[in-house]
Amino acid sequence: METTQASLAQHYLNQEKEYGAHDYNPLPVVLAKGSGVFLWDVDGKKYYDFLSAYSAVNQGHCHPEIVKTLQEQAATLTLTSRAFHNNKLGDYMEFTTKFFGFERLLPMNTGAEGVETSIKITRKWGYLHKGVPENQAQIIVCNNNFHGRTTTIISFSSDPGSKNHFGPHTPGFISIPYNDLTALEETLKNNPNVVGFLVEPIQGEAGVYTPDTDFIRGARALCSQYNALLIADEIQTGIGRTGALLAVCGDCSCQGSCERQKATYIRPDLLILGKALSAGTYPVSAVLCDSHIMDVIQPGQHGSTFGGNPLGVTVALKALQVVRDEKLPQNARKLGKVFRAEMQKYIDGSTIVSSVRGRGLLNAIVINDTPDSKTAWNICLRLRDNGLLAKPTHGNIIRFAPPLVMTEEQLMDCISIIKKTLTEFES
Ligand SMILES: *Cc1c(COP(=O)(O)O)cnc(C)c1O
């Protein structure tokens, strides 16, 4: 029996609906292939990717060197567990700690595991080095945070859908408004058992909320003053996305080779990486910090069967080298400026879009409608029809985060697709 292409896409949609958990609400497009900034669906229709798998594919889809590395390592050695050493983990740890300027690295797989790991390290540091009474440690987080989906992490989410009916929730977290140094100082002052402040330098999932320039810097100073650890979740903002190697690098464009003494750099005590750490080919996450903090973890106290496996770390090492060698942070910075300037020009004459914000190639536009309206979703459907894939976040916000390997010519092409599509929605 012959199956038409259109019915093939429908077939896959139906299969997921019938046999899968309904934990996502994907845009109706069924992808079959990716290369660089492009994706193709099962009908062979080509799209610009403007989500990059939530910034996991900064290096572009199926980067040839990364794929080659993955294939070679997959045919050589994939998993030993940490019961034994392997000949790849050391190179990865040495490169990555030097690249980001920390003494030690703890390897995990998903972003949420990285966050969980940082919570454990921070609490234990609090008991061993700050003298907090056992089981009394508190960690400050921000309203509207996104740090992952595990039971502990959703315990300090402020999104009802992420949290409700999944209790009892893990205690030990205090939530304050984002971008509010006064609230941070008050909370630190009033709670001597605070051991850390967990923060996204830009809140990606919440809708690309970019804080005031002095927020992270001020948080750094307050954490030092009150002897609490600053934990930067750069799972989405890191690895070139915001126009620097890390969002905490600020305006420094060193590609990871600088001595990190630039005035713009704000050094967290713990750095959490994931997503683009492996260029979207394999789940790899990591926590980096100095030995006086990391060494609270001793054998048998933390771990993961897959964490630090030779396949994952070989891919991650190559993924970081690609970011450095192809100067992806610089490209993100340059194209991000073009993108926001072009969108601002459009917004000046628009009723449907109220603002654009972001840094580097992590940007969002705010649609001039209520968060429960369908407008942003409908715009994303039309963008899809016009050959560009993006997804609304929190109802009326559309995040735009293409792979960082994009050229300026491609970006201008995308901007014209976006403008043309938005024009259809102007009243
Ligand atoms: C995606 C993300 C996570 C969770 O990563 P997973 O790999 O999905 O577990 C945590 N923090 C931030 C900021 C993220 O963007």
The ligand as a MOL file (V3000), in Angstrom:
LIG
                    3D

  0  0  0     0  0            999 V3000
M  V30 BEGIN CTAB
M  V30 COUNTS 15 15 0 0 0
M  V30 BEGIN ATOM
M  V30 1 C 17.5000 22.8880 30.1130 0
M  V30 2 C 17.8880 23.4740 31.3910 0
M  V30 3 C 18.0610 22.6700 32.5360 0
M  V30 4 C 17.7520 21.2060 32.5620 0
M  V30 5 O 18.5020 20.4590 31.6400 0
M  V30 6 P 18.0180 18.9830 31.2270 0
M  V30 7 O 19.1350 18.4590 30.3850 0
M  V30 8 O 16.7360 19.1630 30.4540 0
M  V30 9 O 17.8040 18.2250 32.4730 0
M  V30 10 C 18.4850 23.2870 33.6980 0
M  V30 11 N 18.7290 24.6060 33.7390 0
M  V30 12 C 18.5650 25.4110 32.6630 0
M  V30 13 C 18.8650 26.8700 32.7720 0
M  V30 14 C 18.1240 24.8730 31.4620 0
M  V30 15 O 17.9340 25.6740 30.4070 0
M  V30 END ATOM
M  V30 BEGIN BOND
M  V30 1 1 1 2
M  V30 2 1 2 3
M  V30 3 2 2 14
M  V30 4 1 3 4
M  V30 5 2 3 10
M  V30 6 1 4 5
M  V30 7 1 5 6
M  V30 8 2 6 7
M  V30 9 1 6 8
M  V30 10 1 6 9
M  V30 11 1 10 11
M  V30 12 2 11 12
M  V30 13 1 12 13
M  V30 14 1 12 14
M  V30 15 1 14 15
M  V30 END BOND
M  V30 END CTAB
M  END
